[in-house]
């Protein structure tokens, strides 16, 4: 979800990423700081995102995250895997 958000929206700070995911889920999925920041750290350690310091919309210093080329490849790989799993589940649920 984080990779897709960054791919679609461009660089965002952690709070912006969490709010965008909540918005896209119709406010049915909520990410708190204890969830989003460890995930961002792991994604950065894997080389799928990188970060830099900048100024947020409310004029505060914030770390902005951006998807890397490697992250885009990973996103495509995971999207393909997800589609495959959804297809499998659809067939299983339709089976009698």
C-alpha positions as CSV (number, residue, x, y, z in Angstrom):
1,X,0.0,0.0,0.0
2,X,2.8,2.4,0.8
3,X,4.6,1.7,-2.5
4,X,1.4,2.2,-4.5
5,X,0.7,5.4,-2.6
6,X,4.1,6.8,-3.3
7,X,4.0,5.6,-6.9
8,X,0.7,7.4,-7.5
9,X,1.2,10.5,-5.4
10,X,4.9,11.2,-5.5
11,X,7.0,12.1,-2.4
12,X,5.0,12.3,0.8
13,X,5.8,12.4,4.5
14,X,4.8,9.6,6.8
15,X,1.6,11.2,8.1
16,X,0.6,12.1,4.5
17,X,1.1,8.4,3.4
18,X,-1.0,7.1,6.3
19,X,-3.8,9.6,5.6
20,X,-3.9,8.9,1.9
21,X,-4.1,5.1,2.6
22,X,-7.0,5.8,5.0
23,X,-8.7,8.0,2.4
24,X,-8.4,5.4,-0.4
25,X,-9.8,2.7,1.9
26,X,-12.9,4.8,2.6
27,X,-11.7,5.3,6.1
28,X,-12.0,1.6,6.9
29,X,-8.3,1.1,7.3
30,X,-6.3,3.1,9.8
31,X,-2.5,3.4,10.1
32,X,-0.9,4.8,13.3
33,X,2.6,5.9,13.9
34,X,3.6,2.6,15.4
35,X,2.6,1.0,12.1
36,X,3.7,3.4,9.3
37,X,7.2,4.4,10.5
38,X,8.5,0.9,11.1
39,X,7.1,-0.1,7.6
40,X,8.8,3.0,6.1
41,X,12.1,2.0,7.7
42,X,11.9,-1.6,6.4
43,X,11.0,-0.3,2.9
44,X,14.0,2.0,3.0
45,X,16.4,-0.7,4.2
46,X,15.2,-2.9,1.3
47,X,16.0,-0.1,-1.1
48,X,12.4,0.3,-2.3
49,X,12.0,3.9,-1.1
50,X,14.4,6.7,-0.1
51,X,13.9,9.7,2.1
52,X,15.0,13.3,2.4
53,X,14.2,16.1,4.7
54,X,11.8,18.8,3.6
55,X,9.1,21.2,4.8
56,X,5.5,20.0,5.2
57,X,2.5,21.9,4.2
58,X,2.2,23.3,7.7
59,X,5.7,24.6,7.6
60,X,7.3,21.9,9.7
61,X,10.4,19.9,9.0
62,X,9.4,16.4,7.9
63,X,11.0,13.4,6.2
64,X,9.6,12.8,2.8
65,X,9.6,9.4,1.2
66,X,9.8,8.5,-2.5
67,X,9.6,5.2,-4.3
68,X,12.8,4.1,-6.1
69,X,13.2,2.3,-9.4
70,X,13.7,-1.0,-7.4
71,X,10.6,-0.2,-5.5
72,X,8.6,0.2,-8.7
73,X,9.8,-3.2,-9.8
74,X,8.8,-4.7,-6.5
75,X,5.4,-3.0,-6.7
76,X,4.8,-4.5,-10.1
77,X,5.9,-7.9,-8.8
78,X,3.6,-7.7,-5.8
79,X,0.7,-6.4,-7.8
80,X,1.0,-9.4,-10.2
81,X,1.1,-11.8,-7.2
82,X,-1.9,-10.2,-5.6
83,X,-3.9,-10.5,-8.8
84,X,-2.9,-14.1,-9.1
85,X,-4.1,-14.8,-5.5
86,X,-7.4,-12.9,-6.0
87,X,-8.0,-15.2,-9.1
88,X,-7.3,-18.3,-7.0
89,X,-9.6,-17.1,-4.2
90,X,-12.4,-16.3,-6.7
91,X,-12.2,-19.8,-8.2
92,X,-12.2,-21.4,-4.8
93,X,-15.2,-19.4,-3.6
94,X,-17.1,-20.2,-6.8
95,X,-16.4,-24.0,-6.6
96,X,-19.2,-26.2,-5.5
